[in-house]
Amino acid sequence: MTRRKIIPYNPKLKELAKELRNNSTKAEIILWLKLKGKQMYGYDFHRQKPIDNYILDFFCHELMLGIEVDGYSHEFLEVYNKDVVKEKKMNEFGIAVLRFSDNEVLKDMENVIRAIEFFIEEFEKHTPNPSPEGS
């Protein structure tokens, strides 16, 4: 059995993450309805997950996948630049980040789901299955 990689987080962000979960955007709620309860190929996603000094909208530890749902403010250069820094830091931890706009989630959920499924299928292609005999 492989051990999960321990990813550091700032404990001070736990309360903010809880607030964000309680005040989710419409797009986040709609995507969460598709991700929660291991509906996505049996993978366990978490909402508003603190990692390092950041909070990812959605995170699956097993896939090392973060999903961000960006509102209109992410179109501004300052916010965009912060997103680039955040994504680079996630990549340093081995976390891939899929980014969708609110509009994509609200108006084109089918393709959002396809993109997530494609990531999972590629992950599974490149991840060896444990042997039936055990280790």
Backbone bond lengths (Angstrom), bond angles and torsions (degrees), N, CA, C in turn:
res aa  C-N    CA-C-N  psi(-1)  N-CA   C-N-CA  omega(-1)  CA-C   N-CA-C  phi
1 M - - - 1.458 - - 1.527 108.67 -
2 T 1.332 116.67 127.73 1.459 119.51 -179.81 1.521 109.74 -82.00
3 R 1.321 113.87 145.55 1.463 119.10 179.30 1.513 109.38 -84.88
4 R 1.306 114.79 144.85 1.463 120.25 176.57 1.513 109.52 -71.80
5 K 1.308 114.96 139.38 1.453 120.85 176.20 1.522 108.42 -69.10
6 I 1.319 115.50 130.96 1.464 119.83 178.49 1.524 108.23 -83.80
7 I 1.312 115.18 124.82 1.458 121.22 -178.58 1.526 107.85 -112.40
8 P 1.332 117.37 123.84 1.467 119.46 -178.00 1.523 112.10 -69.46
9 Y 1.321 114.78 154.70 1.467 119.71 174.07 1.515 108.76 -148.01
10 N 1.312 115.42 157.92 1.455 122.34 178.53 1.534 107.52 -87.26
11 P 1.336 118.21 111.65 1.473 120.63 -178.05 1.529 113.67 -57.48
12 K 1.323 116.56 -23.54 1.465 120.35 179.36 1.528 111.29 -66.88
13 L 1.328 117.17 -16.19 1.462 120.59 -178.89 1.534 112.82 -86.57
14 K 1.334 117.85 -8.86 1.466 120.04 -177.50 1.530 111.94 -59.38
15 E 1.313 116.92 -42.95 1.465 120.68 -178.79 1.524 111.12 -67.62
16 L 1.339 116.93 -41.69 1.460 120.66 177.27 1.533 110.34 -63.33
17 A 1.327 117.13 -41.03 1.473 120.71 178.26 1.530 110.38 -60.63
18 K 1.318 116.25 -40.24 1.467 120.34 178.03 1.533 110.38 -63.58
19 E 1.323 116.28 -42.87 1.473 120.40 177.35 1.524 110.81 -60.59
20 L 1.326 116.16 -43.90 1.464 120.62 -179.78 1.527 111.17 -63.53
21 R 1.334 116.94 -38.05 1.476 120.21 176.88 1.524 110.64 -63.55
22 N 1.330 115.70 -38.79 1.466 120.16 -178.67 1.527 113.02 -77.67
23 N 1.326 117.39 -14.16 1.462 121.82 -178.61 1.531 110.86 -127.33
24 S 1.309 116.17 44.19 1.461 121.29 -177.66 1.529 111.21 -65.36
25 T 1.332 114.96 152.05 1.461 119.58 174.90 1.532 108.50 -76.33
26 K 1.319 115.70 164.41 1.463 120.65 178.43 1.532 110.36 -57.75
27 A 1.322 116.84 -43.50 1.467 120.95 -179.43 1.535 110.70 -63.19
28 E 1.324 117.40 -42.53 1.472 120.57 178.48 1.522 111.00 -62.29
29 I 1.326 116.97 -41.75 1.471 120.94 179.66 1.526 110.27 -62.93
30 I 1.331 116.30 -44.75 1.463 120.27 -178.41 1.530 110.73 -64.13
31 L 1.341 117.54 -42.97 1.465 119.42 178.23 1.523 110.66 -67.67
32 W 1.329 117.55 -38.52 1.467 121.03 179.62 1.532 110.36 -59.46
33 L 1.324 117.37 -36.80 1.465 120.79 178.82 1.527 111.74 -61.26
34 K 1.334 117.51 -23.77 1.471 122.19 178.22 1.524 112.58 -90.32
35 L 1.343 117.14 -22.95 1.465 121.32 -174.74 1.529 114.25 -98.66
36 K 1.327 116.50 -30.08 1.472 119.34 -171.53 1.521 111.82 -68.54
37 G 1.316 114.58 160.48 1.459 120.53 175.01 1.524 113.62 64.56
38 K 1.314 116.68 30.72 1.472 122.47 177.49 1.523 113.21 56.17
39 Q 1.343 116.46 32.41 1.464 120.77 179.74 1.523 112.77 -71.24
40 M 1.318 116.85 -24.14 1.459 120.88 -176.59 1.527 109.02 -92.01
41 Y 1.330 115.86 88.65 1.474 123.34 177.29 1.528 112.32 58.23
42 G 1.312 117.79 21.59 1.459 121.22 178.43 1.522 114.74 84.70
43 Y 1.329 117.63 7.33 1.469 120.58 -179.09 1.522 110.54 -89.00
44 D 1.335 114.62 143.22 1.454 123.16 -175.75 1.529 110.48 -93.27
45 F 1.324 116.36 111.60 1.462 121.74 177.62 1.521 109.76 -102.20
46 H 1.319 115.61 149.45 1.463 123.04 176.09 1.515 108.60 -120.97
47 R 1.338 115.57 149.06 1.471 121.26 178.52 1.517 110.13 -95.84
48 Q 1.317 115.45 145.74 1.467 123.05 173.46 1.533 110.50 45.53
49 K 1.311 115.31 64.99 1.463 123.15 -174.89 1.529 111.10 -95.01
50 P 1.339 117.59 116.30 1.469 119.66 175.97 1.535 110.77 -68.11
51 I 1.326 115.46 129.42 1.460 122.34 174.78 1.517 106.37 -139.85
52 D 1.335 115.15 123.36 1.449 121.88 -175.93 1.542 107.61 55.66
53 N 1.312 118.11 -125.33 1.471 120.96 179.40 1.520 111.77 -104.88
54 Y 1.324 116.17 26.14 1.461 122.53 -176.76 1.520 110.10 -130.28
55 I 1.330 114.86 167.77 1.465 121.07 173.88 1.522 107.05 -127.93
56 L 1.337 116.10 122.74 1.461 120.89 175.36 1.522 108.55 -89.13
57 D 1.330 116.91 140.06 1.462 120.12 179.12 1.531 111.01 -58.64
58 F 1.342 116.01 -46.30 1.465 121.39 177.82 1.519 108.03 -139.37
59 F 1.338 115.79 145.63 1.462 119.76 -178.91 1.516 110.50 -147.18
60 C 1.335 115.31 135.89 1.463 121.96 172.62 1.520 107.18 -120.64
61 H 1.335 115.47 114.32 1.462 121.02 -177.08 1.522 111.12 -65.08
62 E 1.322 117.31 -43.54 1.463 120.55 -176.80 1.529 112.21 -61.22
63 L 1.333 115.91 -38.28 1.468 120.80 178.57 1.528 112.43 -85.95
64 M 1.345 116.54 -13.89 1.463 122.20 -171.23 1.532 108.17 51.97
65 L 1.341 114.10 51.24 1.457 122.41 -177.06 1.518 110.69 -124.50
66 G 1.320 115.40 127.13 1.452 122.08 171.38 1.517 108.42 -108.22
67 I 1.319 115.91 144.11 1.463 120.90 176.38 1.526 107.17 -125.22
68 E 1.326 115.30 129.53 1.452 121.77 178.98 1.522 108.99 -115.55
69 V 1.327 115.88 136.53 1.464 122.30 174.67 1.523 106.35 -114.90
70 D 1.324 114.91 113.71 1.461 121.00 -171.79 1.520 112.11 -102.22
71 G 1.324 115.67 128.71 1.457 121.56 173.67 1.521 110.41 -82.31
72 Y 1.319 115.92 -174.76 1.468 121.13 -176.05 1.525 113.08 -60.57
73 S 1.334 118.41 -27.93 1.470 120.47 -176.88 1.525 111.96 -63.64
74 H 1.322 117.29 -21.67 1.462 120.82 -178.71 1.533 112.14 -73.53
75 E 1.335 116.15 -7.01 1.462 120.14 176.39 1.529 111.50 -79.74
76 F 1.332 117.19 -17.28 1.456 120.93 179.32 1.521 109.73 -77.22
77 L 1.321 116.59 141.39 1.456 122.29 -173.49 1.524 112.65 -55.81
78 E 1.333 117.49 -42.75 1.477 120.37 -177.89 1.526 110.95 -62.38
79 V 1.311 117.10 -44.95 1.467 121.05 -179.99 1.529 109.80 -69.74
80 Y 1.325 116.73 -40.80 1.456 120.98 177.71 1.534 110.29 -58.10
81 N 1.321 116.42 -45.23 1.471 120.14 -179.98 1.524 111.55 -61.85
82 K 1.328 117.59 -38.02 1.476 121.16 176.17 1.527 110.20 -64.75
83 D 1.344 116.54 -38.23 1.467 120.65 177.36 1.527 111.02 -61.91
84 V 1.332 116.28 -40.46 1.468 121.00 179.81 1.528 110.09 -62.94
85 V 1.321 117.05 -44.20 1.468 121.53 179.24 1.531 110.07 -64.10
86 K 1.326 116.39 -44.34 1.468 121.45 179.72 1.526 110.31 -60.78
87 E 1.330 116.80 -46.41 1.459 120.53 -178.50 1.527 111.16 -64.70
88 K 1.317 116.86 -38.98 1.467 120.71 177.69 1.526 109.99 -61.41
89 K 1.329 117.14 -42.71 1.464 121.23 179.49 1.530 110.30 -64.59
90 M 1.329 117.18 -41.60 1.471 120.23 178.07 1.530 109.70 -61.71
91 N 1.313 116.97 -43.24 1.465 121.31 178.38 1.523 111.39 -60.14
92 E 1.333 117.69 -35.88 1.468 121.12 177.22 1.529 111.43 -62.90
93 F 1.319 116.98 -29.21 1.467 121.17 176.83 1.530 111.61 -85.15
94 G 1.335 116.75 -1.55 1.465 120.75 -178.22 1.522 113.00 87.48
95 I 1.322 116.59 15.27 1.462 121.75 -178.60 1.522 109.33 -97.95
96 A 1.323 115.76 123.19 1.464 120.87 172.70 1.527 107.34 -82.63
97 V 1.320 116.47 148.60 1.467 120.48 -179.43 1.521 109.23 -124.94
98 L 1.328 115.42 125.17 1.458 121.73 170.51 1.518 106.64 -101.33
99 R 1.311 116.42 133.41 1.458 121.23 -175.73 1.523 109.33 -122.30
100 F 1.328 115.68 129.34 1.465 122.36 178.66 1.517 108.57 -129.27
101 S 1.320 116.22 149.85 1.459 119.83 175.04 1.529 108.50 -85.09
102 D 1.333 115.63 158.99 1.466 120.04 173.70 1.524 109.64 -53.05
103 N 1.323 115.46 -43.35 1.459 121.33 -177.27 1.535 111.57 -60.56
104 E 1.333 116.98 -41.97 1.467 119.71 178.02 1.530 110.81 -61.17
105 V 1.320 116.27 -44.68 1.469 120.22 -179.20 1.532 110.67 -65.05
106 L 1.325 116.37 -42.34 1.463 120.46 -175.93 1.531 113.30 -75.77
107 K 1.326 116.95 -32.26 1.467 119.27 -172.20 1.527 114.83 -115.26
108 D 1.335 117.41 -10.89 1.470 120.28 -176.72 1.529 110.78 -144.45
109 M 1.329 115.69 47.63 1.460 120.80 -176.82 1.528 111.96 -56.95
110 E 1.305 116.94 -33.43 1.466 120.13 -178.67 1.531 111.16 -57.08
111 N 1.325 117.07 -44.70 1.469 119.79 179.83 1.524 112.60 -75.16
112 V 1.322 118.10 -29.07 1.468 121.27 174.02 1.526 108.74 -62.33
113 I 1.317 116.29 -48.42 1.469 120.89 178.88 1.521 110.38 -62.34
114 R 1.317 117.43 -41.87 1.478 121.09 177.82 1.530 111.20 -58.08
115 A 1.318 116.88 -43.06 1.469 120.55 -179.62 1.528 110.80 -63.85
116 I 1.323 117.28 -41.05 1.470 121.12 178.82 1.532 109.39 -67.32
117 E 1.321 116.67 -44.14 1.469 120.48 178.59 1.529 110.55 -61.72
118 F 1.328 117.23 -40.93 1.461 120.72 178.69 1.527 110.04 -60.60
119 F 1.339 117.22 -43.70 1.463 120.82 177.93 1.529 109.61 -58.92
120 I 1.323 116.80 -46.18 1.469 121.06 -178.32 1.531 110.48 -63.57
121 E 1.318 116.97 -44.17 1.467 120.26 -179.96 1.527 110.78 -61.64
122 E 1.327 117.55 -41.67 1.470 120.85 177.69 1.525 110.48 -65.70
123 F 1.326 116.82 -40.58 1.462 121.48 177.85 1.525 109.84 -59.53
124 E 1.330 116.11 -47.45 1.464 120.00 -177.52 1.530 112.21 -67.20
125 K 1.327 117.40 -32.12 1.478 120.92 176.99 1.516 110.99 -63.24
126 H 1.326 116.30 -35.28 1.452 121.46 -173.62 1.521 114.03 -101.83
127 T 1.321 116.93 7.41 1.458 121.47 179.51 1.516 108.25 -114.75
128 P 1.335 117.76 115.84 1.458 119.16 -178.85 1.521 111.98 -66.28
129 N 1.322 115.45 139.52 1.462 119.98 175.14 1.517 109.16 -78.97
130 P 1.343 117.38 142.81 1.465 118.74 176.48 1.519 109.88 -64.43
131 S 1.301 116.28 147.68 1.462 119.49 -180.00 1.516 110.12 -68.29
132 P 1.343 117.79 149.48 1.466 120.12 -179.78 1.530 112.70 -63.92
133 E 1.337 117.20 -22.53 1.465 119.73 -178.66 1.523 112.49 -78.30
134 G 1.303 117.03 -10.66 1.469 119.58 -176.28 1.509 110.06 96.12
135 S 1.339 116.83 -170.14 1.475 118.70 -174.96 1.488 113.32 -83.52
